Structure formats: structure tokens, C-alpha cells
Amino acid sequence: MTGESGRKDFIDELKAMKQRMEDIFMRSFDPGAERRDKDRTEDDWTPRGDIVDAGKELVYSLDLPGVMEHDIQVECKDDRLWISGLRKDDLPEGDSIRVERPKGSFSRVFKFPCPVDEDAIQAEFKRGVLKISVPKSSPGCRARRIEVREVE
């Protein structure tokens, strides 16, 4: 009779399988993920997020409950949106009976699916949700005319 122990083992195996699938998925879209995974500790976690194409802009929203605004970093480089931060341990002193909320550092990297106006990106943090608005740029936006000079 497996009982509660068998059910727990099954659930643990499903969780491990889900994590392996997420790792495979992340590595296919983020070439640096494997390198960062080697540096991960047990306290690392991955916040859930949404990406919406809202016509003239892309809107990235991440759930970051318990994270302070000053502990969040947002960068744009290499045609990617880099989001990282830290959720600090806020448990009271004592013996923990159950700890389910992840803590520690986190990072997410999203490759832009189209050209964007990197100078116009805006981020806001409200009630534990980070919202980043990334205006799209027209395909010719980065083009510039190069003057040709005659040399002797």
C-alpha cells in the first residue's frame, strides 16, 4: 500500500519533470541560460510572467510579490530585456514547519520578437507586479544616411 508516501513521490516526480521541461524550453530561447544555471543556488527562483503584443508596444508583466522596488533591475542590451532582482527572506525567527514561498535572487531574459525603441522603454511596479512597456520601432527607424565625401 503506497498511501500518502506514494502520492508524495508521484507529485515530487511530476514537479521534477516540470522543472526539466522548463529548463529545456528556456535553453532553446535563451542561449545563456545553461551558463547561468551552473551558478544557481537553491534560493534562486523564476517569477512567472506574461508578454502581450499591444499593437504599438510589447508589454511584459511579471509577478514579484514580496519584492521591493529597489531590489529590481531592468536592463535592455543585446536585443533582449534583462530582469533580475532579489526577494529577501522575511520569515520570523524560529523553526520553520513549512516553507513554500521561494526567496533569493531571480533573473529572466526575453529576446525581443521585433525591433523596439530601446530609449523609450518604461517600467512601473505596482502591488507586486512589474510592468514593462516596450514601444516597437518601425523597421526603418534605425537607418541613417551616411555622407559620402570625396577624398583626393
C-alpha positions in Angstrom: 0.0 0.0 0.0 1.6 3.2 -1.2 -0.7 5.6 0.6 0.4 9.2 1.3 4.1 8.4 0.7 3.4 7.1 -2.8 1.3 10.1 -3.7 4.1 12.4 -2.4 6.7 10.6 -4.5 4.5 10.9 -7.6 3.9 14.6 -7.0 7.6 15.2 -6.4 8.4 13.3 -9.7 5.9 15.5 -11.6 7.4 18.6 -10.2 10.9 17.5 -11.2 9.7 16.6 -14.7 8.0 20.1 -15.0 11.3 21.7 -14.0 13.3 19.7 -16.5 10.8 20.7 -19.3 11.1 24.4 -18.3 14.9 24.2 -18.3 14.8 22.7 -21.8 12.4 25.3 -23.0 14.4 28.2 -21.5 17.7 27.0 -23.1 16.1 26.8 -26.5 15.2 30.5 -26.4 17.9 31.9 -24.1 21.5 30.7 -25.1 23.0 32.0 -21.8 20.5 30.0 -19.6 22.8 27.0 -19.2 25.7 29.1 -18.1 23.5 30.9 -15.5 22.0 27.6 -14.3 25.5 26.4 -13.2 25.6 29.5 -10.9 22.2 28.9 -9.4 21.6 28.2 -5.7 18.6 26.6 -4.1 17.3 30.0 -3.2 17.1 31.0 -6.9 13.6 31.2 -8.3 11.9 32.2 -11.6 8.9 34.6 -11.5 6.0 33.9 -13.8 5.3 36.5 -16.5 3.2 37.4 -19.5 4.1 39.1 -22.8 1.4 40.9 -24.7 1.7 42.4 -28.2 -0.5 45.5 -27.7 -0.1 46.9 -31.2 2.4 49.7 -30.9 4.2 48.2 -27.9 5.1 45.0 -26.2 4.0 44.7 -22.6 5.9 42.4 -20.2 4.3 41.7 -16.8 6.0 39.7 -14.0 4.5 38.7 -10.7 7.0 39.7 -8.0 5.1 39.5 -4.7 7.3 40.3 -1.7 10.0 42.0 -3.8 10.9 45.6 -3.0 11.1 48.0 -6.0 14.7 48.9 -5.1 15.7 45.2 -5.4 14.6 45.0 -9.1 17.0 45.7 -12.0 15.7 46.1 -15.6 18.2 46.4 -18.5 18.0 46.4 -22.3 21.0 45.0 -24.1 21.8 42.7 -27.0 18.2 43.0 -28.3 17.0 41.5 -25.1 15.1 42.6 -21.9 17.0 41.5 -18.8 15.1 41.5 -15.5 16.7 40.5 -12.2 16.3 41.0 -8.5 16.1 39.6 -5.1 13.3 38.5 -2.7 14.6 38.6 0.8 13.8 36.1 3.5 11.1 37.7 5.7 10.4 34.7 7.9 10.3 35.3 11.7 12.9 33.6 13.8 12.1 30.1 14.8 11.8 26.6 13.4 10.0 26.5 10.1 7.3 23.9 9.7 6.7 24.6 6.1 8.3 27.0 3.6 6.7 27.2 0.2 7.4 30.7 -0.9 10.7 31.0 -2.9 13.2 33.6 -1.9 16.6 34.7 -3.2 17.8 36.0 -6.5 15.9 35.7 -9.8 16.5 36.6 -13.4 14.6 36.4 -16.6 15.8 37.3 -20.1 13.4 37.9 -23.1 14.6 38.3 -26.7 12.6 41.0 -28.5 10.5 39.5 -31.2 10.7 42.7 -33.3 12.7 45.9 -33.5 12.0 48.1 -30.4 12.7 51.7 -29.4 15.1 50.9 -26.6 15.3 54.6 -25.4 11.5 54.7 -24.8 11.2 51.6 -22.5 9.3 52.3 -19.3 8.9 50.2 -16.2 6.5 50.5 -13.3 6.0 48.4 -10.2 2.6 48.3 -8.5 1.1 45.9 -5.9 3.8 43.2 -6.6 3.5 43.3 -10.4 6.3 44.7 -12.6 5.0 46.1 -15.9 7.4 47.0 -18.6 6.2 48.8 -21.8 8.5 48.4 -24.8 7.5 50.6 -27.7 8.0 49.0 -31.1 10.1 50.8 -33.7 9.4 51.0 -37.4 11.7 48.8 -39.4 13.5 51.9 -40.8 13.8 53.6 -37.5 17.5 52.8 -37.0 18.5 53.6 -40.6 20.6 56.7 -41.0 22.1 58.3 -44.1 25.9 58.2 -44.4 27.5 61.1 -46.1 29.9 60.2 -48.8 32.8 62.6 -49.1 35.2 62.9 -52.0 38.8 62.4 -51.0 41.9 63.4 -53.0 
